[in-house]
Amino acid sequence: MSAPTLRRLPVPVSEPFPSTRLTRAPAASASAHQQHMLDLTFSASTQPDPAADAWAGPQPTSPDRLPDPREVAGAVVQAVVEVLAGTRPAGQLVRWLSADVYAALQRRAALAARLRRPPTSTSVPGRQERAPVRRAVVRSVHTTEPVPGVVEASAVVVDRGRVRAVALRLEGLDGRWRATALEMG
């Protein structure tokens, strides 16, 4: 079997886009240095059209094209509780949470991690005793749909014998449910 031959590829063009025109700036005096400037005169046809760029942002998705919101809400709440318990990385939820909800979850998870940190003890060096960790469980999820494509959910979570309430707002965006609001009690 022979060695593969190497192909020579052309060098990519790194010149500015051909439609940009360079014009000379008016000189202040004959001895002043002349600098090239881009012509930023826009014609009516080159103005940005907001309707044409509407597709760039998150697009609403019809609820009939999305999975059962009750199951999604339960799974998101379970994952959020696991992030706060330190058993799941927050990065796994970035696809399912809006940017502000994700940032708030990261802050709360960092605070929870600091609170979980055990105090320094005088026990046997090199030996750490851990109490068994009980996993938080989502007991019930209730949903309502105030408008098509928006679901408000409430969940009951049992965490180490403590009952907590979680409120969640899901919106159908980009072909999936995305949590745009999250409150934990």
Contacts in CASP RR format, 6 or more apart in sequence:
PFRMAT RR
TARGET T0000
AUTHOR 0000-0000-0000
METHOD contacts of the structure
MODEL  1
MSAPTLRRLPVPVSEPFPSTRLTRAPAASASAHQQHMLDLTFSASTQPDP
AADAWAGPQPTSPDRLPDPREVAGAVVQAVVEVLAGTRPAGQLVRWLSAD
VYAALQRRAALAARLRRPPTSTSVPGRQERAPVRRAVVRSVHTTEPVPGV
VEASAVVVDRGRVRAVALRLEGLDGRWRATALEMG
20 38 0 8 1.000
20 39 0 8 1.000
21 38 0 8 1.000
21 39 0 8 1.000
22 36 0 8 1.000
22 37 0 8 1.000
22 38 0 8 1.000
22 39 0 8 1.000
23 36 0 8 1.000
23 37 0 8 1.000
23 38 0 8 1.000
23 39 0 8 1.000
24 34 0 8 1.000
24 36 0 8 1.000
24 37 0 8 1.000
25 34 0 8 1.000
25 35 0 8 1.000
25 36 0 8 1.000
25 37 0 8 1.000
27 34 0 8 1.000
58 173 0 8 1.000
58 174 0 8 1.000
58 178 0 8 1.000
59 173 0 8 1.000
59 174 0 8 1.000
60 149 0 8 1.000
60 171 0 8 1.000
60 172 0 8 1.000
60 173 0 8 1.000
61 149 0 8 1.000
61 172 0 8 1.000
61 173 0 8 1.000
61 174 0 8 1.000
61 175 0 8 1.000
61 176 0 8 1.000
62 148 0 8 1.000
62 149 0 8 1.000
63 69 0 8 1.000
63 145 0 8 1.000
63 148 0 8 1.000
63 149 0 8 1.000
63 151 0 8 1.000
63 172 0 8 1.000
65 175 0 8 1.000
66 72 0 8 1.000
66 149 0 8 1.000
66 172 0 8 1.000
66 175 0 8 1.000
66 176 0 8 1.000
66 177 0 8 1.000
67 177 0 8 1.000
69 143 0 8 1.000
69 145 0 8 1.000
69 151 0 8 1.000
69 153 0 8 1.000
69 170 0 8 1.000
69 177 0 8 1.000
70 141 0 8 1.000
70 143 0 8 1.000
70 153 0 8 1.000
72 96 0 8 1.000
72 170 0 8 1.000
72 177 0 8 1.000
73 141 0 8 1.000
73 143 0 8 1.000
73 151 0 8 1.000
73 153 0 8 1.000
73 155 0 8 1.000
73 168 0 8 1.000
73 170 0 8 1.000
73 177 0 8 1.000
74 138 0 8 1.000
74 141 0 8 1.000
74 153 0 8 1.000
74 155 0 8 1.000
76 93 0 8 1.000
76 96 0 8 1.000
76 97 0 8 1.000
76 168 0 8 1.000
76 170 0 8 1.000
76 177 0 8 1.000
76 179 0 8 1.000
77 138 0 8 1.000
77 141 0 8 1.000
77 153 0 8 1.000
77 155 0 8 1.000
77 157 0 8 1.000
77 166 0 8 1.000
77 168 0 8 1.000
78 136 0 8 1.000
78 137 0 8 1.000
78 138 0 8 1.000
79 88 0 8 1.000
79 92 0 8 1.000
79 93 0 8 1.000
79 96 0 8 1.000
80 93 0 8 1.000
80 105 0 8 1.000
80 166 0 8 1.000
80 182 0 8 1.000
80 184 0 8 1.000
81 136 0 8 1.000
81 138 0 8 1.000
81 157 0 8 1.000
81 159 0 8 1.000
81 166 0 8 1.000
82 88 0 8 1.000
82 135 0 8 1.000
82 136 0 8 1.000
83 89 0 8 1.000
83 90 0 8 1.000
83 92 0 8 1.000
83 93 0 8 1.000
83 105 0 8 1.000
83 109 0 8 1.000
84 105 0 8 1.000
84 108 0 8 1.000
84 109 0 8 1.000
84 112 0 8 1.000
84 184 0 8 1.000
85 112 0 8 1.000
85 133 0 8 1.000
85 135 0 8 1.000
85 136 0 8 1.000
85 159 0 8 1.000
86 109 0 8 1.000
86 112 0 8 1.000
86 113 0 8 1.000
86 116 0 8 1.000
87 133 0 8 1.000
87 135 0 8 1.000
90 102 0 8 1.000
90 105 0 8 1.000
90 106 0 8 1.000
90 109 0 8 1.000
91 102 0 8 1.000
93 102 0 8 1.000
93 105 0 8 1.000
94 102 0 8 1.000
95 176 0 8 1.000
96 176 0 8 1.000
96 177 0 8 1.000
96 178 0 8 1.000
96 179 0 8 1.000
97 105 0 8 1.000
97 178 0 8 1.000
97 179 0 8 1.000
97 182 0 8 1.000
98 178 0 8 1.000
98 179 0 8 1.000
98 180 0 8 1.000
101 179 0 8 1.000
101 180 0 8 1.000
101 181 0 8 1.000
101 182 0 8 1.000
104 182 0 8 1.000
105 182 0 8 1.000
123 129 0 8 1.000
134 159 0 8 1.000
134 160 0 8 1.000
134 161 0 8 1.000
136 157 0 8 1.000
136 158 0 8 1.000
136 159 0 8 1.000
136 160 0 8 1.000
137 157 0 8 1.000
137 158 0 8 1.000
137 159 0 8 1.000
138 155 0 8 1.000
138 156 0 8 1.000
138 157 0 8 1.000
139 155 0 8 1.000
139 156 0 8 1.000
139 157 0 8 1.000
139 158 0 8 1.000
140 155 0 8 1.000
140 156 0 8 1.000
141 153 0 8 1.000
141 154 0 8 1.000
141 155 0 8 1.000
142 153 0 8 1.000
142 154 0 8 1.000
142 155 0 8 1.000
143 151 0 8 1.000
143 152 0 8 1.000
143 153 0 8 1.000
144 151 0 8 1.000
144 152 0 8 1.000
144 153 0 8 1.000
145 151 0 8 1.000
145 152 0 8 1.000
146 152 0 8 1.000
149 171 0 8 1.000
149 172 0 8 1.000
150 169 0 8 1.000
150 170 0 8 1.000
150 171 0 8 1.000
150 172 0 8 1.000
151 169 0 8 1.000
151 170 0 8 1.000
151 171 0 8 1.000
151 177 0 8 1.000
152 167 0 8 1.000
152 168 0 8 1.000
152 169 0 8 1.000
152 170 0 8 1.000
153 167 0 8 1.000
153 168 0 8 1.000
153 169 0 8 1.000
153 170 0 8 1.000
154 165 0 8 1.000
154 166 0 8 1.000
154 167 0 8 1.000
154 168 0 8 1.000
155 165 0 8 1.000
155 166 0 8 1.000
155 168 0 8 1.000
156 163 0 8 1.000
156 164 0 8 1.000
156 165 0 8 1.000
156 166 0 8 1.000
157 163 0 8 1.000
157 164 0 8 1.000
157 165 0 8 1.000
157 166 0 8 1.000
158 164 0 8 1.000
164 184 0 8 1.000
164 185 0 8 1.000
165 184 0 8 1.000
165 185 0 8 1.000
166 182 0 8 1.000
166 183 0 8 1.000
166 184 0 8 1.000
166 185 0 8 1.000
167 181 0 8 1.000
167 182 0 8 1.000
167 183 0 8 1.000
167 184 0 8 1.000
168 179 0 8 1.000
168 181 0 8 1.000
168 182 0 8 1.000
168 183 0 8 1.000
169 179 0 8 1.000
169 180 0 8 1.000
169 181 0 8 1.000
169 182 0 8 1.000
170 177 0 8 1.000
170 178 0 8 1.000
170 179 0 8 1.000
170 180 0 8 1.000
171 177 0 8 1.000
171 178 0 8 1.000
171 180 0 8 1.000
172 178 0 8 1.000
END
